[in-house]
């Protein structure tokens, strides 16, 4: 029982990170129908920026805040310099642009940072919490709490604010939103900034548990995409559910089968969902755009 709980805690921890990455995919997809494969790089930027700012003597809270701001700036720059000039291009072209952006950001990270692995000190110490024989790190609670706050904040933003409702209107029908005065260009820019900020927060929260480096974004993007596909591309609730399920499946597979197949599980999930459940678990009509 303790072994199962240990794998479950591990799966939920990484699953919460995948859920935040999947939320970034969902926000941009709903606003622009673009699948942003540079989403994982925002997680890397958040983690690496906070590490190097902290090593430069910046207090940890300010370092983490600055890391999120840097990632948001990169997200806005990606929209302004790559996505907006290609407005009107095919979806495939835009996806290729985001893949190119991911490669570029990964290369720049090697120059700006380095090629080594880094970590952050845990926010609340390293003494584990024992539950039924399984160890739960205090930092895991920060990851859960951060993911929960992001989900609740997004729910409030999209349902209670005028700007959030404009984003939702654009997601449902871009032309109709334009006709009633919604600034679609601003909405698209906001979606990239918002998704970048969410990715950076995930990077800051998980770096004390798992090491970060310049190239961690690629695998995170693929697993976050698997989570978004599983939950239903376009569904925010589905993104969270998909992230947790992918994380649990990965942890259980690594624990009971072999850790060598850990990274392959996300790809198997993508294939199975596309073959047998194209809309995902909670995907609605919007998923027909896949």
N, C-alpha and C positions, 0 to 999 in steps of 0.2 A: 504493500500500500504506500509506504513512504517513497519507494522508487517511482511509482506512478505519479504521486504528487510532485516529486522533484521535476520530472519531465513536464508535468502540466504547468508548473510555475515558470519553467524555462520557456515553454511554448507561448504562454500568455505574455511574457515579457517581450520577446521578439515579435510576437503577433501584434502587440500594441504599437510597435514601431512600424510594422508593415501596414497597419491600419492608418497611421498618420500619412505614410507615403501614398497609400491608396486614396486617401481623401484629397491629396494634392492632385493626383490624376483626375479624380472625379470633378473637382472644381473647374479645372481647365477644360476638361472634355465637355462639361455642360455648357460652358460659356462660348467655346469656340469649335467644338468637335475635333480638337487636336489632342492626340495622345502624346504627352510630353515626356519623352524618355530621358530628359535631363533632370527629372524630378529627384532621382537618387543623388545627384551632385549637390543639391541643396542641403541634403542631410550631411554630406561630407563637408561642405563649406561651414555649416553650423558647428560641427565637431572640431574640425581643424582650426578654424578661426578662434574659437574659444580657448583651445589649447595654447596657441601661440600668443594670444593676447594675455593669457594668464602667466605664461612664462616671461612675458615682457614686463610684468609687474602690475598689470591691471587687476583690480579686485575682481574676484570671481563673478559676483552679480553683474558688474558692469561689462566684464568680458563676455558673458553669456548674452546680455542684451545687445552688445555691439555685434556679436556674431550673427544674431537674428537680423539686425539692421543691414549688415553686409550682404547676407543671403537675399533679403528682400530687394536690395539694390541690384544684385545680379539678376534676379528674376525680372525686374522691371527693364533692365538693359536687354535681356534676352528677348522680351516682347518688342521693345522699341527698335532694336537693331536687326533682329532676325525674323520675327513673326509678322510684325506690322508691315514691313516692306514687301512681304510675300503675300499680303492679303489678296484673296481671290484665287490663290493657287490651289491645286488639288490637295485633298487630305493626305495623300501619300507623300507629296512634296513637303508638306509641313512636318510630317513625322520624320522624314529624312533630315530636315533642318534641325529638329530637336536632337536627333542622334548625333549629328555633326557638332551641335552645341555641347553635348555631353562629352564628346572626345576632346573638344577645345578646352572646356573647363577642367577636365582631368589633366591635360597637359599643362595648363597654367598653374594648377595646384602643385605640380612637381617643382615648378620654378619659384612660386611664391612661398610655398612651405618646404617640404622635402619628401623623400620616399620612405621614411621610417614610420613605424607604428607608434601611436601615442594614446594616452589615456588622460582622464581628468580625475581628480579626487572625488570620492563619493560625497554627496551633499550632506548625508546624515551618518557618516561613519560606515565601517565595513563589518560590524558585528551582525551576523545573520540572525533572523527571527526563525525559531524552530516551530513548525506546525506539523503535528502528527509524524514527526521524524524527518520531515523535509525542511531544508533550509531556504529561507526567503530573504534575499538581500534587501536592506532598507531602500536602496536606489530603485529597486523594482517598483516600490510603492510610488516613487516620484514619477516613474514612467507611466504607471496606471493613472495616477492623478493628473498628469499632464495631458494624456490622451482624453480623459474624461472631461477636463476643463475645455479642451479644444472642441470636442463634440458639442458640449452644451453652449459654448460661445458661438459656434457656427449656427446652431439651431436658433439661438436668439437673434443673431445678426440677419439670417435669411428670412425670418418670420416677423421680426419686430422693427426693423429699420427700413427706411425708404431705399437706401442704397442696396441693401440685401434683397429687397423685393425687386429692384431693377435687375439684379443679377439673376434672380429666379425667372423673371420675365424673359430675359435674353436667352436663358437656357431652354425655355419652352418654345419660344418663337422669336427669332432674332428680328425678322422683318416687322412683325407686329410691334415689338418693343421699340424699334426705330420710329414707327409711325406715331406712337404715342409720346415721343420725345425722349426716350431713353438714349443716353450717350453710350452707344455700344462699344466704341473705341475705349472709353474709360473703363467700362465693365471688363473688357478683355485684359486691359492693363492691370486692373485690380485683381483679377483672377490669378494672374501670374505672380504678382506680389504676395498675395495671400497664400498661395500654394508654396512659394519659396519660404515664407515665414514659418509655415507649419512644418516643412521639411527640416528647417534649421533647428526648430525647437526639438524635434525628434532626435536630431544629431547631438544636441547638447545634453539631452536627458539620458541617452543610451551610452554615450562615450565612457562614463565611469564604469560601465559594466562590460562592454565590448570595446576592444581597441579600434581606433579609427586611423585611416591613412588616406592618401590621395585617391586610391582606386576602389574604395568601398562602395561608391555610389552606383556602380554598374549592377552589381548583384542586388542591391537594395531596390533599385528601379524595377528590375525584372520580377522580384518577389512582390513588390508593391503592386505591380501590374497584374500579377497572378491573383492577388487578393481582390483587386478591383473587378477583374473578370469573374471571379468566383462569386462575389457578392452581387454583381450586376452592374456593369459599367454605366455610370450615371446616377447610381443610388448612393447617397452618403451613408445611410444606415448599412447598406450592403457592403460598402468599403470597410467599415469597422468590423462587421461580422466576418467578411472574407479574410481580413488581416489576422484576426484571432484564430480562425480555422486553419489558415496556412501555417501560422506559427506553431499551433498545437500539432498539426500533422508532421511538420518538420522535426519538432522535438521528439515526438513519439517514434518517428521513423529512424532518427539517429540513435535513440536509446534502445529500441527493441530490434532493429534490423542491423543497421551499420551507419556510422557517421560519414562514411564515404559517399553515401547516397543522399546526404542532407540537402545539398543544393539542387539535386535533380528533382526533388519532390515538387517544387514550385512549377517546374516545366511539365511534369506529369499532370498536375492539377489544371494547367492551362489547356493541355490537349484534351483531357477528359471533359472539361466544361465546354469547350468549343464543339466537341463531338456530340455530347449528350444533353447539354443544358446551355445553349448559346446565349440565352438571356441572363444567365446567372441565377442565383438564389432569389434575389429581390429585384431583378431588373424588370422594368416595365417597357412601355413602348419606345422609350428613348434608346433602349439597348438595341433596337433594330438598326441603328446607325453603324453598328460594328461592321 
